Amino acid sequence: MKLKNASGSTSIHDISYHNLTNSHTGASSAANGYDYTIGGVKPGAYTSIQFTLGVPKASNDKTPADFSNDHVLSNQAEYWSGWKSYVFTKTEGLIDLDGDGTLAEGYALHTGANESLRTVELPASIVIEEGKEAGLTILVDIKKEFGSNPIYDIETNPQIHSLSQMPFVKQLIDNLATAFSVE
């Protein structure tokens, strides 16, 4: 993660795992959001924030055993040995495909693999002052992950768990990269 301005960029964070499940499981809880704090940011005025969706190739080409137990990438549950990749994003839930009002069918849309790493840069006026807290609200419009032209066909492809599905992985991650905005 980087903050950027006309003078260049300032790296503020290396890598982390964010699980939004508990803060976004229903319409009322979605308004609560998810808080994440990064300390020690260099004071300055910044015009954008940049982050990646996924794990950079140098780290993604490794396995959890290559990292110390306290490192975020030591988590075996977020690594696909068959893909030789970490899981980058997960969108999971239940859907009403037959329109009867019952959420009955499950979906599990996962992205990963070096070719699906995406960088997102959002324009934002961010002023960091010594000894003061600063905040930034980043919104994710999950509808955009499913796209508009074409719309992701969740009925035909409700699960992504195979390298043969890479075109769908790329469609979802490309769409998700457009779903972020700053409030």
Secondary structure, 3 states (H helix, E strand, C coil): CEEEECCEEEECCCCCCCCCHHHCCCHHHHCCCCCCCCCCCCCEEEEEEEEEECCCHHHHCCCHHHCCCCCHHHCHHHEECCCCEEEEEEEEEEECCCCCCCCCEEEEEEEECHHHCEEEEEEEEEEECCCCCCCCCEEECHHHHHCCCCCCCCCCCCEECCHHHHHHHHHHHHHHHCCEEEC
